[in-house]
Amino acid sequence: MFMQIYSGVMDADWNPLRKIPSVALRHLIMQLLAWMFSLYFGSFLIFGITASAHFLLIFGTFMTAATFATAPKIVKSKYNKSK
């Protein structure tokens, strides 16, 4: 069953492109379809990586800002308690 599905999609002698008489044109169309398929699914992978990188960058920026905003208060409260 798997081989029938595979042949129906990947084999130019079995898929609907078999009606095109030129083998070179069938090959070109199959290459373009494969390229579009890989771009579509590859973009999900790339999106995941870039989304994670952006999240880490934004999270790091906010954590740094929060640390810089809180540090003077902590230092001031510890300095006042020691007197």
C-alpha positions, 0 to 999 in steps of 0.5 A: 500500500505504501509503495502505491501511494509513493508511486502515485506521488513520486513516480512520473509514470504513475502520477497525473503528470504522466499525460505530459509527453516530454520527460524533461518537462515532467522532471522540471515540474516534479522538481518545482513541486518538490522545491515548493514542498520543502520550502513549505515544511522547511519554513516551519522548522526555521520559524520554530528556531527563529521564534525560539531565538527571538523569545530568548532575546526578548526574555533576556532583555526584560530580565536584564532590565528588571535586574538593573531596576531592582539592584539599586533598591536591594543595595540601598535596603541592605546599606541602610540596614547595616547602619 
